Amino acid sequence: MSEVETPPEEKIRSIAENVARVKARMEQAARRAGRDPSEVRLVAASKMVDSARIRAALGSGVDILGENYLQEARQKIGQLGRHAAAWHCIGALQRNKVRYLFDLFSMVHAVDRLALADEISRRGERLGRTMSVLLEVNLGGEATKSGFTPEVLMAQVEQLATMSHLQVCGLMTIPPPGPTPEAARPFFQELRALRDRLTQRGIAGLTWPELSMGMTADFEVAIEEGATLVRVGTAIFGPRPAPQQA
């Protein structure tokens, strides 16, 4: 027997409940760390989520949407509107796709190399616009993940300061998979410490207010360690559908 499809109205109600639950957990984690909960913002990771469910999240207080793929983001922005939320690019980005960024997003979370940063700044210069970005840091030394190593970032950071149409706002990381949320804590601590070292450098034109770290499995630990942006998808929208087989 095939599985009974959940009625659309129940899915919408469930998303509203999920958003409320996630926000309550965020607030509790911030208070445990002695932080003001307003310092932490929720980015609803909406990859492979249809517009109806995204509308339900927007109606439940979500005001930042994180998209991984430019074509998918373009379609959703066309359906929902450019100003329905702040749209953030949270996926890996190829240099040849930079030309689409400025029409779609207000922030890019995963600037993982100097060449990409330079391409974004050059595009911004041609458009007369500036893009807010976060620098992705690979703290786990994983070959399958991109990102600056801390050593490379410290060596190249002054070059970033010369890119006039790039507004560096902070750092982002995705820790290696671990058996428990606690396994991610050392990586979140390391990213915060790296941010502090960069701040102490006092490089003109660069500020580091944002730490984008923590997802569904570990966002509470990330908040306890200083996250200002958490990217949560599954806890809001449920599991994503499996890729279709050819």
N, C-alpha and C positions, 0 to 999 in steps of 0.2 A: 504494500500500500504506500502511495506517495505521501510525503509529509505535508500536512495541512499548512497552507500559506497564512502567515499572520496578517490580519486585516490592516490596511494602511493606517486607520485611526489609532490602532493599538501601537503600531510602530512609532507614530508621532508622540503619543503619550509616553512611551517608553523612553524616547530620546529626551523629552523634557525632564523626566525623572532622573535619567543618567546625568544630564548637565547639572542638575541640582545636587546630586550626590557627589560628583567630581568637585564642584565648587566648595561644598562643605568639607571635603577631605583636604582640599587646598588650604582652606582657612585654618583648619585644625593643625595642619603641618606647619604653617607659618607661625601660629601662636606657640606651638611647642618650641620653636626656635627663637622665640622672642621677637619675631618680625611683625611688621604691619602687613596684614593680608593684602592690602591694596598695592603692595609692591610687586605682587606676582600676578601675571596675566595668563589667561588660558588661550592657547592656540588650538582650535579644533582641527585636527588633521583629517581632511575630508577626501583623501585619495580614494577613488572608486566608490564614492558615496553619491547617490542620485540627488537631484536638486530638491525634491520634495522633503527628503530627510534633512538636508542642509537648511531648508526654510524652517523646519521644526526646531533645529538647534538655534538659529538666529532668533526665532520667536521666544526662545527660552533664555536669552541673555548672552549668547555667544556673539562676540563682536570682532574676533580675529579668526580667519580661516587659513589653514595651511595646505597648499597644494604642491604635489611633487612633479607633475607633468604639465608642460606648457600648453599642449593642445587641449588637454582635459580642463585646465584652468580657463582657457579662452572660451570654451563652450559654456562652462558654468557661469562665468562672469557675464556672458551674453544673455543667459537666462535670468540671473539673479540681480545683475546690475553691479557696476564698478564700485558703487558706494553702499552696497548692502552690508559690507563689512570691510575691515582692513584685510587685504589679501596678501599673504606672505608666501614666498617661494621657499619651500623647506626641503626640496630634493636636490640631487646632484645636477649640475648645470654644465652643459657644453658651451664652449666659447661661441660657436656658430648660432646659438640660440639667444645670445645676449640681446640682440636687436629687438626681441619681443618683450623684454622685461619691463620696460618703462611704461608700457601701455596696460600692464596687467597687475603689477605688484608694487607695494609700498616698502617692502623689506625683503632682502634675500638672506636666508639663514646659513647657507652652505658655501661661502666663498672659500675654496679649499687650496688656492694656489695664487701666487703673485700674478701670473699671466691672466688669469680670469679676472682678478681685481682690476688690472690695467685695462682690459677690454671693456669692462663695465664703465670705468671712468671715461674712457675715450668715447663710448657711445653717449654717455651723459653730456660730455662736452659738446658733441654735435647737436644734441637736442636742447642744450641750455638747461639741463636738469641734473639733479643730484640723487643718487640712490643710497638708501640706508642699507648697510650690510653687516652681517656677523661673520666672523672668521671661524671656519671649522677647524678644530684641533683634533688630531688623531692621537689619543693618549694611550691607547692599548697596543700600539705598534702592529695593528692588524694590516696585513698586506691587502686584504679585500676592501679596506676602507680608505677613502681619500682624506685629505686634510693636512694642514701644516703639522709638523712635529713642533713641540715647544722650542727646541733649539733653533729650527729654521725660522719660526715666527719671530723669535727674539732678534735674530740676525737680519731679518728683512723688514721689520716693522717700520723703520724710518723711511723706506721706499714707499710704503703705503701712505705715509703722511704727505707725499708729493702729489698724490692723485687727487686733483682738485674737485672732481665730481663724484667722489666716493666718500660717503659719510660712514666711517667705521664706528659702530655702536657697541661692540662687545664681541663675545666669543660663543661658540656652540660646540657641543660634543655629543657623541653617542657612544657610551661605554660598551665594552665587549659583553656578549650575553653571559649572564651569571645565574646560579641556581636560586638566588633570592634577591630581593631589592637591595639588601644590605651590601651585596657584592659590588654594587655600583658606587657606593659611597666614596671609596678612595679616589675614584676618577672625578667625581664631582668636586671633591676637596681640592684635587690637583688643578682643575680648571679655575676654581676660584683663586687659588694661590698664584696661578699664572696671570690672571687678570690683575691681581694686586701688584705683581712685579712690573707689568706693563704700565700700570697707573703710576708707579713710582718713577718710571723713566721720564715722565713728564714731557712727552713729545708733543709739540705744538700741533693743534689741529686734530688730535686723536683723543677721544674719550671712550670710556669702557663701562657704561652703566648697565649693559644687558648681559645676562648669562642665560642662554637658551640650552636647557638640559633637563632631561626627565621626560619619559613617555608613560604610557599606561601602566607598565610594570613597575616603575620606580619613581614616579613624579613626586611622591611625598618625601622620599629621601632627598631628591634633588632640591626641593624647596627648603628642607632643613639645612642644606649646604649652600644656599644662596641663589638658587634659580630665580630669575625674574620672568622668564617665559617657559612654559611647559607645553609640550606638543602631545596632545592626547587624542587618539582616534578610537581605538577599540572600546574603551570604557564609555564612550559617548554613543558611537554608531553601531557597536557590535562587530563581530568578526567580518572581515571583508570576504567577498565571494572568491572562491578558488578560480585561478585562471582557466579559461576555456581551453580544452584540448583540441588541437588541430585535427 
